[in-house]
Amino acid sequence: MVDQELLGTLRQELRRGSVVLVCLLALRDPNYGYALVGILESAGVETDANTLYPLLRRLERQGLVSSEWITDDPRPRKYYRTTDTGIEIARLLLDDWSAISKSIEQFKPGGRG
């Protein structure tokens, strides 16, 4: 029987890095944080606002996303967008992701490993 708590912890570790990459890719089109939560969920990437907002602030400090307050609507919102540097980083991370995935395939049942 699988320890569900342990499995949950391991899944969280596995997803943590992928959320960074997915955010960089998703924010090529500007969006605000709460909408991004929905976009990620609809794509099968589980995250919540308590995780996402600190991540967005960190990505902004790192120069990978930029933000801008849009006050035209009745409710002002902070929109985030991937910077040119963030897009280049995402491209490189996708290359790494692809190589890692290819390596892991060798160890799956029916693989070469």
Rosetta silent file (secondary structure, phi, psi, omega in degrees, C-alpha in Angstrom):
SEQUENCE: MVDQELLGTLRQELRRGSVVLVCLLALRDPNYGYALVGILESAGVETDANTLYPLLRRLERQGLVSSEWITDDPRPRKYYRTTDTGIEIARLLLDDWSAISKSIEQFKPGGRG
SCORE:     score description
SCORE:     0.000 S_00000001
   1 L     0.000  134.543 -177.157    0.000    0.000    0.000 S_00000001
   2 L   -82.072  132.559  175.256    1.336    3.417   -0.996 S_00000001
   3 L   -72.502  107.228 -174.833    1.813    6.016    1.731 S_00000001
   4 H   -64.944  -33.609  178.260   -0.401    8.806    0.347 S_00000001
   5 H   -65.998  -44.683  177.826    1.260   11.504    2.443 S_00000001
   6 H   -62.793  -45.765  179.316    4.689   10.540    1.123 S_00000001
   7 H   -59.361  -42.237  178.255    3.356   10.363   -2.431 S_00000001
   8 H   -60.823  -42.586  178.982    1.827   13.824   -2.039 S_00000001
   9 H   -63.645  -44.617 -179.569    5.138   15.244   -0.821 S_00000001
  10 H   -66.553  -39.074  176.806    7.059   13.689   -3.707 S_00000001
  11 H   -62.975  -40.437  179.391    4.506   14.911   -6.247 S_00000001
  12 H   -61.591  -42.556  177.944    4.795   18.412   -4.818 S_00000001
  13 H   -62.700  -42.269 -179.227    8.581   18.311   -5.229 S_00000001
  14 H   -63.957  -40.233 -177.075    8.233   17.074   -8.798 S_00000001
  15 H   -76.793  -26.018 -172.250    5.750   19.803   -9.717 S_00000001
  16 H   -52.320  -51.562 -179.647    7.591   22.673   -8.042 S_00000001
  17 H   -69.863  -32.315 -179.104   10.088   23.216  -10.860 S_00000001
  18 H   -69.355  -29.515  178.880    7.548   22.558  -13.573 S_00000001
  19 H   -64.943  -37.432  176.674    5.306   25.353  -12.287 S_00000001
  20 H   -58.850  -50.759 -178.131    8.128   27.853  -12.886 S_00000001
  21 H   -62.541  -45.154 -178.867    8.468   26.719  -16.486 S_00000001
  22 H   -63.260  -40.101  178.039    4.722   26.659  -17.098 S_00000001
  23 H   -62.284  -44.856  178.584    4.339   30.183  -15.677 S_00000001
  24 H   -59.609  -40.135  179.880    7.069   31.517  -17.932 S_00000001
  25 H   -71.991  -44.130 -177.190    5.363   29.930  -20.927 S_00000001
  26 H   -66.632  -31.791 -175.977    1.814   30.939  -19.954 S_00000001
  27 L   -88.389   14.086  169.512    2.766   34.556  -19.296 S_00000001
  28 L   -62.175  -30.554  169.490    4.029   35.190  -22.788 S_00000001
  29 L  -100.470  123.847 -174.839    0.513   36.627  -23.017 S_00000001
  30 L   -58.789  143.756  177.073    0.040   39.068  -20.116 S_00000001
  31 E  -158.940  164.237  178.239   -2.345   38.045  -17.380 S_00000001
  32 E   -97.121  161.073 -170.352   -3.104   38.674  -13.743 S_00000001
  33 H   -55.648  -49.127 -175.946   -2.363   36.202  -10.967 S_00000001
  34 H   -63.558  -39.371  177.120   -5.834   34.901  -10.194 S_00000001
  35 H   -63.980  -36.749  179.487   -6.543   34.270  -13.888 S_00000001
  36 H   -63.006  -37.424  176.221   -3.214   32.462  -14.138 S_00000001
  37 H   -56.361  -46.698  179.410   -4.300   30.060  -11.379 S_00000001
  38 H   -65.074  -39.843  178.854   -7.311   29.119  -13.524 S_00000001
  39 H   -62.198  -45.456  179.853   -5.231   28.806  -16.681 S_00000001
  40 H   -64.181  -44.929  179.560   -2.793   26.468  -14.942 S_00000001
  41 H   -60.716  -41.877 -179.630   -5.586   24.387  -13.411 S_00000001
  42 H   -66.307  -22.184  177.369   -7.325   24.018  -16.778 S_00000001
  43 L   -91.547    0.944  178.495   -4.013   22.736  -18.170 S_00000001
  44 L    87.893   13.573  179.016   -3.720   20.187  -15.347 S_00000001
  45 L  -101.793  105.875 -177.103   -1.051   22.083  -13.389 S_00000001
  46 L   -77.545  125.254  173.786   -2.162   22.155   -9.770 S_00000001
  47 L  -159.039  166.267  176.487   -1.219   25.284   -7.855 S_00000001
  48 L  -133.159  169.501 -176.030   -2.897   27.811   -5.611 S_00000001
  49 H   -60.403  -34.852 -179.730   -2.630   31.536   -5.043 S_00000001
  50 H   -65.020  -22.589  176.333   -0.543   31.034   -1.882 S_00000001
  51 H   -93.801  -40.617 -171.743    2.100   29.339   -4.021 S_00000001
  52 H   -69.832  -46.030 -176.096    1.710   31.358   -7.191 S_00000001
  53 H   -62.642  -44.695  174.828    2.015   34.928   -5.916 S_00000001
  54 H   -60.898  -36.794  177.773    5.340   34.397   -4.109 S_00000001
  55 H   -63.255  -44.705  179.297    6.597   32.624   -7.252 S_00000001
  56 H   -62.079  -40.973  177.710    5.564   35.563   -9.441 S_00000001
  57 H   -63.383  -40.718  178.766    7.324   38.020   -7.119 S_00000001
  58 H   -65.262  -44.673  178.701   10.479   35.878   -7.218 S_00000001
  59 H   -62.141  -34.128  177.462   10.378   35.610  -11.022 S_00000001
  60 H   -69.067  -43.852  177.150    9.979   39.372  -11.183 S_00000001
  61 H   -60.252  -33.757 -179.570   12.978   39.957   -8.896 S_00000001
  62 L   -80.097   -4.820  179.050   14.975   37.616  -11.144 S_00000001
  63 L    80.337   15.579 -177.995   13.998   39.639  -14.214 S_00000001
  64 L   -92.372  -23.073  171.311   12.089   36.762  -15.812 S_00000001
  65 E  -133.303  155.057  173.148    8.675   38.426  -15.635 S_00000001
  66 E  -119.876  163.701  179.799    7.635   42.050  -15.460 S_00000001
  67 E  -135.415  158.117 -179.814    4.452   43.477  -14.003 S_00000001
  68 E  -152.657  132.635  175.808    2.182   46.417  -14.613 S_00000001
  69 E   -79.597  127.863  174.397   -0.878   47.658  -12.768 S_00000001
  70 E  -106.859  116.926 -175.212   -3.888   48.047  -15.065 S_00000001
  71 L  -112.095   11.410 -179.296   -6.350   50.474  -13.501 S_00000001
  72 L   -69.468  -34.261 -179.254   -8.755   50.929  -16.440 S_00000001
  73 L   -80.327  163.435  178.404  -11.191   48.350  -15.076 S_00000001
  74 L   -58.226  -28.964 -179.967  -13.271   48.949  -11.947 S_00000001
  75 L  -113.727  107.993  179.447  -10.952   46.556  -10.138 S_00000001
  76 L   -60.927  140.272 -179.709   -7.234   47.353  -10.602 S_00000001
  77 E  -135.436  146.318  176.459   -5.146   44.280  -11.378 S_00000001
  78 E   -93.005  117.143  179.990   -1.460   43.584  -11.573 S_00000001
  79 E   -97.863  140.656  179.673   -0.648   41.960  -14.895 S_00000001
  80 E  -113.791  148.683  177.920    2.452   39.865  -15.383 S_00000001
  81 E  -146.154  140.500  176.389    4.315   39.181  -18.623 S_00000001
  82 E   -69.133  132.159  177.919    7.364   37.064  -19.406 S_00000001
  83 L   -78.651  171.076  176.301   10.360   39.218  -20.298 S_00000001
  84 H   -59.361  -40.933  177.239   12.632   38.487  -23.258 S_00000001
  85 H   -62.766  -41.633  178.554   15.119   36.979  -20.800 S_00000001
  86 H   -63.053  -37.439  178.141   12.328   34.847  -19.318 S_00000001
  87 H   -66.229  -41.809  178.575   11.360   33.581  -22.765 S_00000001
  88 H   -65.247  -42.711  177.196   14.977   32.613  -23.493 S_00000001
  89 H   -61.106  -43.980  179.586   15.264   30.890  -20.099 S_00000001
  90 H   -60.102  -41.807  178.867   11.991   29.038  -20.774 S_00000001
  91 H   -60.775  -45.082  179.557   13.320   27.838  -24.124 S_00000001
  92 H   -66.174  -39.982  177.840   16.487   26.525  -22.487 S_00000001
  93 H   -65.549  -36.415  176.170   14.511   24.903  -19.661 S_00000001
  94 H   -62.404  -39.728  176.312   12.246   23.221  -22.220 S_00000001
  95 H   -60.748  -44.653  178.504   15.339   21.762  -23.872 S_00000001
  96 H   -63.116  -44.006 -179.388   16.479   20.455  -20.468 S_00000001
  97 H   -58.633  -43.856 -179.539   12.988   19.114  -19.705 S_00000001
  98 H   -62.678  -43.601  179.761   12.952   17.259  -23.003 S_00000001
  99 H   -65.670  -41.315  179.201   16.375   15.712  -22.351 S_00000001
 100 H   -64.932  -44.922  179.519   15.399   14.663  -18.813 S_00000001
 101 H   -59.723  -42.264  178.825   12.126   13.175  -20.040 S_00000001
 102 H   -62.902  -40.653  178.501   13.976   11.225  -22.717 S_00000001
 103 H   -65.561  -42.443 -179.080   16.401    9.883  -20.114 S_00000001
 104 H   -63.665  -35.700 -179.696   13.593    8.846  -17.761 S_00000001
 105 H   -54.139  -30.201 -179.355   11.865    6.939  -20.566 S_00000001
 106 L   -64.382  -24.150 -173.892   14.755    4.467  -20.471 S_00000001
 107 L  -102.134   -3.628  178.173   13.782    3.413  -16.967 S_00000001
 108 L   -72.218  154.373  174.038   10.038    3.021  -17.438 S_00000001
 109 L   -54.093  131.047 -177.242    8.645   -0.512  -17.663 S_00000001
 110 L    90.636   -6.652  177.818    9.190   -1.583  -21.242 S_00000001
 111 L   -83.180 -170.984 -177.524   12.111    0.847  -21.630 S_00000001
 112 L   -81.534  -22.044 -173.400   15.742   -0.095  -22.113 S_00000001
 113 L   -85.390    0.000    0.000   16.780    0.219  -18.442 S_00000001
